[in-house]
Amino acid sequence: MSVLKFSRGTVIAFKAMEQYSRAQNRLARQEIRKVLAKNPTPQDYAVAARIYTEDWRNGWFDGFEDGLSPIGNSKQFAKMAQRAGAQDWYVQWKFAYAMKFRARWKGWGEMGLADAAYQRSIDLLEKTCGLPKGGNAVERGHYLDVLIDRAESWIYQGWADGAAAEIARAMALYSNEKDPAKKPVLEPWYYWAFAFALHQQDRHVEACNTLEPLLGAKDANNDIRLLLAASYARRAQNGEAGMKQKAADTIAEFHKRRDAMSMGIAADKEPRWTVQLELGCGAFLPGSPGEAHWTESLRLVLEEGKPPVDPNQGPKLSRGPDKKASAAAPTPAARKPAKKKPAAKAPKAKKAGAKRSAKKKSAARKPARKAAKKKAARKGGRR
């Protein structure tokens, strides 16, 4: 079984992190530190790695803790989790997630570590739950989480077409399942990842068609708006009427929602999202064609701005003048999906309202803590 073993404090920390704001992630850090000071499980350490990764990728760098940057702490806790729970699929997944966002600043070899950990997580799920054919809805949902998160990492490695094919394959795995106890929910972020892979292939109409239905949800993640605005702007660049205004309106809503997160508290103010923050807090290999394509898209909708604080320049972190990150991208250790036609149909997102009502009914039958544990395994969005 793909069991989650979170302490009560970890559930509190995870719930705070899921709010995706500077203030709430600061609270999540405080709560998880209390847990780690007692008798933490491997999955508690894995959640700590996730929380500190979110601190970095959302531009909430408040300073160094224990002499480490957020991505320094993320690796430290991910390694602690691995030492204590190497045979835990969740631990391997969160190690991979942390390494993916460290690679840009800490050396591209970190992406190779991520590739290997994603594969270990998938292998463990397949072995313990009998996946992909076996398993219940929750276990199958975990399986899709890891498959699609791994595929997203391929986009940063310059393999957007492979990522799109793999995400489409994963989302179709259980499309014909009739038993509700075995049919996993297709999370909104799956569609976002698929649209991102399409965008990086210049399939902007398909990307927009994938993203637009997601905005029907009241709590639609702001990442959707950024990618949608960039896709509209690309279509405007190609001469499509009305797309320039759509891009402007969508990015304005993106900034408006970020500004509202602080609720007027100066210390909790979200950083103004810019091209350089998106690149610096992201996971593309510097100087790669994929990064160049995404940069061009971002410059159509965002201000240039300044890069984030260099995480290598804090106490205990300096590389030294002669030590440089490796520029060579590793070959992904993941299994390649079967070849698909380039114009394969995009998975269709269900109407947001219908999906939310179904999920609410399910959650209502569970005690609050158990529902939180189940949800905590799933990957959320950022910004």
N, C-alpha and C positions, 0 to 999 in steps of 0.2 A: 504493500500500500504506500501511496505517496503522502505519508503522514507529516503534518507540521507540528513541531514541538516548541512553540513559543511560550515564554513565560508571560505572566499577566502584564508586567511592565513593558515587554516588547510589543504586545498588542496595542498598548496605549501609544507607544512611540510610533508604531506603524500607522495608526490612525491619524496622528498629527502630521506625519510625512505626506500622507495621501491628500492633504489639503493643498499641497504644492504652493506654499508661500514661504518667504524668508522667516517670518515670525514662527510659523508652525514647524518648520524644519529645525529651527533653533531649539524649540521645545522638544522635538524628537531626539535631537542630540543629547539633551540633558537627561531625558528619560532613559535612553538606551545606555548611557554611561552609568546610571544607577543599577541597571540590570547587570552590566558587565562587571560591576564591583562586587557582585555576590557570587552566585553559582550558575553562570550562563551555560546554555546548551550550544552546540555547534550552530544551530539555526539562529540563535540570538546574535552570535557573532556575524552571521551572514546578513541579517537585517541591519546591523550596524554598518557593514560595508555598503549596503544599498543606500542608507541614509546619508553617509558622507559622499557617496557618488552623486546623489541628487544635489547636495550642497554645491558641488563643483559645476555640474552640467547646467544648473540654473543661474549661475553667476552670483551665488550667495556667499562668496568667500569672505567670512568675517575675520579671518586671521588664522594663525597657526595654533594647533592644540597639541600639547606634548611634543612640540618641535616639528610637527608634521602638518602639511597642507591637507585639505580635504581628500585629495586623491592619494596622499601618503597614508592617511588614516584608513581610507577605504581598502588599500592593499593589506595593511597590517591586520585589520579585522578579518578580511577574506582569507588570509593565510592562517590565522588562528582557527577559523571555522574549518578549513581544510585539514589542519592537523588533528582536530578533534572529531571530524566527521567526514572522512574522505569518501565513504560509501553512501553519502547523503546526496540525492539528486539536487535538492534545493541549495545546498552549500556549493556544489559545483556550478550551478547556474549563476549564483550571485558572485562567485569568484570571476566567472567569465564576464559578467556585466561590468564589474569594477575594472577589469583589465582592458576592456574595450574602450573605456573613457580615459584610461591612463596612457594609452599608446601614443597619442599625439605628442605628449610632453615628456614621457619617460622612456621612449624608444619603441620602435615599431615591433620589436620582439614581443612586447606585451600583448599585441593582437594575436600572435601565435599561441600564447598561453591561453587567451580567451577561446580561440578555435578549439584547442584540445579540451578545455573544461566544458564547453558546450557539448562536445561529443560524449564526454563522460557522463554528463547529466542525462543526455538522451539514452545512452546505453543502460544506465541505472533504472530509468523509468521503464524501458522496454523489458528489462530483466525482472524487476519486482512486480510490475503490474500487467505483464503479458501484452504490452502495447506493440503495435498499433491496433491489433484486432481485439484484444481484451480490454479490461478496465471499465470503470464506471464513468459517469459524466465528469466528475471532479478530476479524476486521474487523467482522463483524455484532455480535459481543459489544460492541466499542467503540461501535458505533452505538447499541445499546440503552442502554449506560451514559450517553451524553450525552442521549439522548431522555428517559430517566427522571429523570436528575438535573435537567434543565430543568423537567420536569413537577413535581418536588418544589418547585422555586422558586415555582411558581404557587400552591402551598398558602399560602406566606408572603404572597403578594400578594392573597389572598382569593378564589382561584378553585379551591377544592377539588374541585368537581364536574368541572371541565375537566381537572384533574390526574388524577383517578381514571380518566376516560375515556381520556386519552392514555396512561397507564401500561398500562391493559388492552389498548389497541390495540398498543402497542409489544411487549408480552409475547406477543401473538398473531401477530406478524408472521411468525415462522418455526415456528409450532407444527406445521405440516404437512410440514416439511422432513424428508426421509428419509435424506439423505446426512449421515453423522456429520461429514464434513469441512466441511460448510456450516451445521450446526445449532449455534447458540450456547448456552452454559449460561445458565440463568436464575438470576442471583445472589440470595441471600437478601435483600439490601438492596432489591431491586426490590419484593419482597412487603411489606417494612417500609414503603416509600414509599407503596405502594398502600393499606395499612392506615391510614397516617396520614391520607391523603386521605379515606378512609371515616370515620375517627373525627371529622374536622372537619365532616362532614355528619351527625353523630349516627347513623351506621350501625354501631353498636358491636358488634352480634352478628356482622356480617360481618367487622369488623376483628379480633375475637377468633378467628374461624374461620380467618382468613388468617395470623395470628401464631402460634397454638398449635403447628402442625406444625414451625415453625422451631426451637422449643426442643429438639427431638430431637437437634440437632447438639451435639457436645461443646463446641465453641467458639462457640456461639450468642452473637451480639453483645448486650451489655447493654441497648442501645437498645430491643430487642424487649421486654424485661421492663418497662421504664418505660411504653411505650405500651400494653402489654397490661394492666398494673396500672391505668392510667388508664381504659382501656376497660371493665374489670371494674367499676371504681368507678362509672362512669356507668350501667352496667346495674343496679348495686345501688341507685343513686339513683332508677332507674325502677321499683324494687320487685321485681327478680328475686332469688329466694332463692339463697343460697349465694355470691353474687357479692362481697359485702363481705369475706368471709373469703379468697376467691381473690385479691382485690386486695391484702389485707394480706400474704398469703403471698408474692405475686409481688414486691411492692415490698421486702419484707424480704430476699429473695434478691438483688434488685438492689443494695441497700446492702451486703450481705455480700460480694458479688463485687468491688465497688469497694474495700472495706476491705482485701481480700486482695491487691490489686494492689501495695501498697507493700512487702509482705513484711517488715513491721516496721521499715522504715527511715523515720525521721521526715521527712527531706528529700523523700522520695518519696511522702509520704502524699497520697492523693487528696482533694480538697475534698469535704466533705459536700454531696451534690447537693440543691439546694433549688429552690423555685419561682422565686426571683429569679435564681439562677444559670442555670437553664434558659432563662428569658426573656432575660436579658442577654447570654448567649452564643449565643442563637439568631438567627433571621432574620425574625421577624414585624415588620411595620410597627407601631411603638408606637401604642397607642390604637385599633387596628383591630378590627373584629368577630372576625376570625380569632384575634388575640392574646387577646381577651377569652374566647373559647370555650376555647382551650388553657389559659389561666390557671385557669379554673374547674375543668377536669379535673385540673390539677396540684395544686391545693389540696385535692383529695380524697385525695391519696396522699403528698404531700411537705410538709415544713416550709417556712415562708415564707422564712426566711433573709435574706441581704443581697445586693444586686446586685454584680456584679464590679467591680473597679477601673475607673474611667472611663479608657478608652484615649486620651481627648483631653487629659488633664491632665498628661501626662509632658513631658519636655524636647522642645522644638520642635513640640509638638502642640496647644497650647492654641488653641481657636477664637477666643478673645476674647469679651467680654461681649455684643457685638451680633451675632455671627455664629451663626446657628442652622441646624440641619439642615432640609432641605425636608420638609414633611409630606405633600406630594402624591405619591401613588403613580403611576408611569408606566404607560402602556398596554403590556402585554407585546408585544414585537416578534415573538414566536413565532407560527408558523402554528397556527391553532386546529384541533383534531381534529374529525372529523365527529360530529354529534350522535348520542348513544346513549341507549338507554332507561335511566332512573334506576336501575332494579333489575337492571342487567346482572350476570351471574354473575361472581363474583370468580375471578381466576386461581387454580388449585389448586397449592399448593406440593408438590413431590415429597418423599418421605420423606427426612429429612436423611441417614440412614445410606447410602442408595443413592447419593445425590448425591456424598457425600464419597468413597465408594469409587471411583466413576467418575473423579473428579477426581484422586485419588491415582494411578490407573493411568496417566492421561495425563501427569502431571507426572514420573513415574518414567522416561519415555522421553526426557526432555530433560536437558541439562546444567543444573546448579543455577542458574547465572547467567542462562541464557536463560529458564528457568521463572520466575525472579524478575522479569525484565523484562516478560514477558507479564502476570504477575499485577499488576505495579505500575501498569498502566494502569487497572485496575478500581478502583472507589470502595469504600472500606471504611466501617465504621461508627464510632461514637464511644462514649465512656464505657464 
